[in-house]
Amino acid sequence: MSMADPDLARIVSDIAEEMSARTDRGQVATYIPELANVDPARFGMALIDLDGHTHVGGDADMPFSIQSISKVFTLTLALGRVGDRLWRKVGREPSGNPFNSIVQLEREMGVPRNPFINAGAIAVTDVILSGRQPRETLGEILRFLQFVAEDETIFIDQEVAASEKRTGFRNAALANYMKSFGVLENPVDFTLGVYFHHCAIAMSCRQLARAGLFLANNGRNPVNGHSVISAERARRINALMLTCGHYDGSGEFAYRVGLPGKSGVGGGILAVAPGLASVAVWAPGLDEAGNSHLGRIALEELARRTGWSIFGH
């Protein structure tokens, strides 16, 4: 399929229409009170190819809480800051456990299994924070997202951040546990504060697809030519997204969709078709593993109708 193929626009709008009509929508996240208020009938999708052609469907311009999708961008920043020294603090293996599990952390001496489970993302946040103030660090994360998305309107939803802080006891336990092993260097409250706020960044599917475009193009934004990270690092981030991006649903996502992806409990998924496009979907209802139910089905449909999969056509 040629990337300028108008069929791509039809595929995206067809999938958006089909998903909007479905009644099996999963359950919205309720443990973060602000997310419990989101309308489960929403569905958005945006696909941007390497020429910058954008195809959208449904609620593609409505901002939503990206939650754990922000971990892709904090990982990118941390690797830019300390390079492979990061892997002393966090592993690279799938966890096979829920995203907020503490059992594994105890068995593995406080070193989180990968950068996309909560403990791993908190350790990554701690690395970015080192030598800076929390407000400064948060500004850097937000500016980085605005830079890769080429959109300065991206913002942090303060109500969601406050909601997470009030209810984030499990994350506080994970952070304190890692601190006891010396994995975290900064005051736990500082690291958690930055973590809760970057998870509360709000973006639309269109903005998110644009932000992930560098991962589809060897670390370089194909539209403006800005180099974000090296090609090797982009490949490695994609590998981690494929193996760990959906928590204990990662194997199922790789099996069904066959593209690197990262989900968030706000119902968003960022998926990367290397050499082809960046795709963002949003459907607030989640499956048992905490991943967007219809988001995954939409991406499975996209992969089926385009033949896109890193495992071959």
C-alpha positions as CSV (number, residue, x, y, z in Angstrom):
1,M,0.0,0.0,0.0
2,S,1.4,3.4,-1.0
3,M,1.5,5.8,1.9
4,A,-0.3,8.5,-0.1
5,D,-3.0,6.0,-0.9
6,P,-6.4,7.6,-0.2
7,D,-7.5,4.2,1.1
8,L,-5.7,5.0,4.3
9,A,-8.1,7.9,5.0
10,R,-11.0,5.6,4.3
11,I,-9.6,2.8,6.5
12,V,-9.2,5.2,9.5
13,S,-12.7,6.8,9.1
14,D,-14.3,3.3,8.7
15,I,-12.6,1.9,11.8
16,A,-13.6,5.0,13.8
17,E,-17.2,4.6,12.6
18,E,-17.2,0.9,13.5
19,M,-15.7,1.5,16.9
20,S,-18.1,4.3,17.8
21,A,-21.0,2.0,17.0
22,R,-19.9,-0.9,19.2
23,T,-21.5,-1.6,22.5
24,D,-18.6,-3.6,24.1
25,R,-16.6,-0.7,25.5
26,G,-14.8,-2.0,28.5
27,Q,-14.7,-0.2,31.9
28,V,-13.3,3.3,32.5
29,A,-10.6,3.6,35.1
30,T,-12.2,4.4,38.4
31,Y,-9.3,4.3,40.8
32,I,-8.3,7.8,39.6
33,P,-11.5,9.7,40.4
34,E,-11.1,12.2,37.6
35,L,-10.8,9.5,35.0
36,A,-14.0,7.9,36.2
37,N,-15.9,10.9,34.8
38,V,-14.8,10.3,31.2
39,D,-17.6,9.3,28.7
40,P,-17.0,5.7,27.6
41,A,-18.8,6.4,24.3
42,R,-15.8,8.5,23.1
43,F,-13.5,7.1,20.3
44,G,-10.7,8.9,18.5
45,M,-8.1,7.8,16.0
46,A,-5.2,9.6,14.2
47,L,-2.6,8.3,11.8
48,I,0.3,10.3,10.5
49,D,2.6,9.0,7.8
50,L,6.2,9.9,7.3
51,D,5.3,12.6,4.7
52,G,3.1,14.3,7.4
53,H,-0.2,13.2,5.8
54,T,-2.7,13.1,8.6
55,H,-5.8,10.9,8.6
56,V,-8.3,11.2,11.5
57,G,-11.6,9.8,12.7
58,G,-14.0,10.3,15.6
59,D,-12.9,12.4,18.6
60,A,-9.3,12.8,17.2
61,D,-9.0,16.4,18.5
62,M,-10.4,15.9,22.0
63,P,-7.6,16.0,24.7
64,F,-7.5,13.1,27.1
65,S,-5.2,12.0,29.9
66,I,-2.3,10.2,28.3
67,Q,-1.3,8.6,31.6
68,S,1.4,5.9,31.0
69,I,1.9,6.8,27.4
70,S,4.0,9.7,28.8
71,K,6.5,7.0,29.9
72,V,7.7,6.6,26.3
73,F,8.7,10.2,26.3
74,T,10.3,10.2,29.8
75,L,12.3,7.1,28.7
76,T,13.5,9.0,25.6
77,L,14.6,12.0,27.8
78,A,16.3,9.8,30.4
79,L,18.3,7.9,27.7
80,G,19.3,11.3,26.2
81,R,20.5,12.4,29.7
82,V,22.4,9.3,31.0
83,G,22.5,6.9,28.1
84,D,22.9,3.2,28.9
85,R,23.7,4.0,32.5
86,L,19.9,4.1,32.9
87,W,19.8,0.3,32.8
88,R,21.5,0.1,36.1
89,K,18.3,1.4,37.6
90,V,15.7,-0.4,35.6
91,G,15.5,-3.7,33.6
92,R,14.3,-4.4,30.1
93,E,12.3,-7.6,30.5
94,P,8.5,-8.0,30.3
95,S,7.0,-8.2,33.8
96,G,4.0,-10.5,33.3
97,N,2.5,-8.8,36.3
98,P,0.0,-6.0,36.8
99,F,1.5,-2.5,36.2
100,N,1.5,-1.6,39.9
101,S,2.7,-4.9,41.4
102,I,5.0,-4.8,44.4
103,V,5.7,-8.5,44.7
104,Q,8.2,-8.6,41.8
105,L,10.0,-5.5,43.1
106,E,10.7,-7.2,46.4
107,R,12.0,-10.3,44.8
108,E,14.3,-8.3,42.5
109,M,15.9,-6.1,45.2
110,G,14.1,-2.9,44.3
111,V,15.1,-2.8,40.6
112,P,12.0,-2.6,38.5
113,R,11.6,-5.1,35.6
114,N,11.1,-2.5,32.8
115,P,10.6,1.3,32.3
116,F,6.9,1.0,31.5
117,I,5.5,-0.6,34.7
118,N,4.8,2.1,37.3
119,A,7.9,1.3,39.4
120,G,10.2,1.5,36.4
121,A,8.7,4.8,35.2
122,I,9.1,6.2,38.7
123,A,12.8,5.2,38.6
124,V,13.1,6.8,35.1
125,T,11.5,10.0,36.4
126,D,14.0,10.0,39.3
127,V,16.9,10.0,36.8
128,I,15.5,13.0,34.9
129,L,14.9,14.8,38.2
130,S,18.5,14.4,39.5
131,G,20.2,17.8,39.9
132,R,17.0,19.8,39.2
133,Q,14.0,21.1,41.0
134,P,10.6,19.2,40.4
135,R,9.0,22.2,38.7
136,E,12.0,22.6,36.4
137,T,11.9,18.9,35.5
138,L,8.2,18.9,34.8
139,G,8.7,21.9,32.6
140,E,11.4,20.0,30.7
141,I,9.1,17.0,30.2
142,L,6.2,19.1,29.0
143,R,8.4,21.2,26.7
144,F,9.8,18.0,25.2
145,L,6.3,16.7,24.4
146,Q,5.4,20.1,22.9
147,F,8.6,20.0,20.8
148,V,8.1,16.5,19.4
149,A,4.4,17.2,18.7
150,E,5.1,20.7,17.4
151,D,2.3,22.0,19.5
152,E,2.6,24.4,22.5
153,T,-1.0,23.9,23.6
154,I,-0.3,20.6,25.2
155,F,-0.9,20.9,28.9
156,I,-0.9,19.2,32.3
157,D,-4.4,18.6,33.7
158,Q,-3.9,19.8,37.3
159,E,-7.2,18.2,38.5
160,V,-6.1,14.7,37.2
161,A,-2.6,15.2,38.8
162,A,-4.2,16.2,42.2
163,S,-6.6,13.2,41.9
164,E,-3.6,10.8,41.3
165,K,-1.7,12.3,44.2
166,R,-4.7,11.9,46.6
167,T,-5.1,8.2,45.6
168,G,-1.6,7.2,44.7
169,F,-0.8,5.1,47.7
170,R,0.4,2.1,45.7
171,N,2.8,4.2,43.7
172,A,4.1,5.8,47.0
173,A,4.7,2.3,48.3
174,L,6.6,1.3,45.2
175,A,8.7,4.5,45.4
176,N,9.5,4.1,49.1
177,Y,10.5,0.5,48.5
178,M,12.9,1.5,45.7
179,K,14.3,4.3,47.9
180,S,15.1,1.8,50.6
181,F,17.3,-0.1,48.1
182,G,19.0,3.1,46.9
183,V,17.4,2.9,43.4
184,L,15.9,6.4,43.8
185,E,18.3,9.3,44.5
186,N,15.9,12.1,45.1
187,P,13.3,12.7,47.9
188,V,10.4,10.4,47.2
189,D,7.9,13.2,47.3
190,F,9.7,15.1,44.6
191,T,10.0,12.1,42.3
192,L,6.4,11.1,42.8
193,G,5.2,14.7,42.3
194,V,6.9,14.8,38.9
195,Y,5.6,11.3,38.0
196,F,2.0,12.1,38.9
197,H,2.1,15.3,36.9
198,H,3.6,13.9,33.7
199,C,1.0,11.1,33.8
200,A,-1.6,13.8,33.9
201,I,-0.5,15.4,30.6
202,A,-3.5,15.8,28.3
203,M,-3.2,15.4,24.5
204,S,-5.5,14.5,21.6
205,C,-4.9,11.6,19.2
206,R,-3.7,14.0,16.5
207,Q,-1.1,15.5,18.9
208,L,0.0,12.1,20.2
209,A,0.4,10.6,16.8
210,R,2.6,13.6,15.8
211,A,4.6,13.3,19.0
212,G,5.4,9.6,18.3
213,L,6.4,10.2,14.6
214,F,10.2,10.2,15.4
215,L,9.9,6.6,16.6
216,A,8.6,5.6,13.2
217,N,11.5,7.3,11.4
218,N,14.7,6.2,13.1
219,G,14.6,8.9,15.8
220,R,14.2,11.8,13.4
221,N,11.0,13.9,12.9
222,P,10.4,13.4,9.2
223,V,8.3,16.5,8.8
224,N,10.7,19.1,10.1
225,G,13.9,17.0,10.0
226,H,14.7,17.5,13.7
227,S,16.8,14.7,15.1
228,V,15.3,13.6,18.5
229,I,17.4,10.5,19.3
230,S,19.7,8.1,17.5
231,A,18.3,5.4,15.2
232,E,19.6,2.7,17.5
233,R,17.9,4.2,20.5
234,A,14.6,4.6,18.6
235,R,14.8,0.9,17.7
236,R,15.3,0.0,21.3
237,I,12.4,2.1,22.6
238,N,10.2,0.4,19.9
239,A,11.4,-3.0,21.1
240,L,10.5,-2.1,24.7
241,M,7.1,-0.8,23.6
242,L,6.4,-4.1,21.8
243,T,7.5,-6.4,24.7
244,C,6.4,-4.3,27.7
245,G,4.1,-1.5,26.5
246,H,0.8,-3.1,27.6
247,Y,1.8,-4.6,31.0
248,D,0.6,-8.2,31.3
249,G,-1.3,-7.8,28.1
250,S,1.8,-7.1,26.0
251,G,2.1,-10.6,24.5
252,E,-1.6,-10.5,23.5
253,F,-1.1,-7.0,21.8
254,A,2.0,-8.2,20.0
255,Y,0.2,-11.3,18.8
256,R,-2.9,-9.5,17.6
257,V,-1.5,-6.1,16.4
258,G,2.2,-6.8,15.7
259,L,3.3,-3.2,16.2
260,P,5.2,-1.5,19.1
261,G,2.6,0.3,21.2
262,K,2.2,1.9,24.6
263,S,-1.1,2.2,26.4
264,G,-2.4,4.4,29.3
265,V,-5.3,3.9,31.7
266,G,-6.9,7.1,30.2
267,G,-7.8,4.8,27.3
268,G,-5.1,6.0,24.8
269,I,-2.6,3.8,22.8
270,L,0.3,5.1,20.8
271,A,1.4,2.6,18.2
272,V,4.4,2.8,15.8
273,A,4.6,1.3,12.3
274,P,8.4,1.7,11.8
275,G,9.2,3.2,8.4
276,L,5.5,3.9,7.8
277,A,3.5,5.9,10.3
278,S,2.6,6.8,13.9
279,V,-0.9,6.0,15.1
280,A,-2.9,7.1,18.2
281,V,-6.2,5.8,19.3
282,W,-8.4,6.7,22.3
283,A,-11.3,4.7,23.8
284,P,-11.7,5.3,27.5
285,G,-13.1,1.8,28.4
286,L,-10.3,-0.6,29.5
287,D,-9.9,-4.4,29.5
288,E,-8.8,-6.5,32.6
289,A,-5.1,-5.6,32.0
290,G,-5.8,-1.9,32.1
291,N,-5.5,-1.4,28.3
292,S,-8.0,0.3,26.0
293,H,-10.5,-2.4,24.9
294,L,-11.6,-0.8,21.7
295,G,-8.3,0.9,21.1
296,R,-6.6,-2.5,20.8
297,I,-9.4,-3.8,18.5
298,A,-9.1,-0.7,16.3
299,L,-5.3,-1.2,15.9
300,E,-5.8,-4.9,15.2
301,E,-8.2,-3.9,12.4
302,L,-5.7,-1.3,11.1
303,A,-3.0,-3.9,11.0
304,R,-5.3,-6.4,9.3
305,R,-6.5,-3.9,6.6
306,T,-3.1,-2.4,5.8
307,G,-1.0,-5.5,6.2
308,W,1.2,-3.5,8.6
309,S,3.1,-5.7,11.1
310,I,6.7,-5.8,12.1
311,F,6.4,-9.6,11.7
312,G,5.7,-9.4,7.9
313,H,2.7,-8.9,5.7
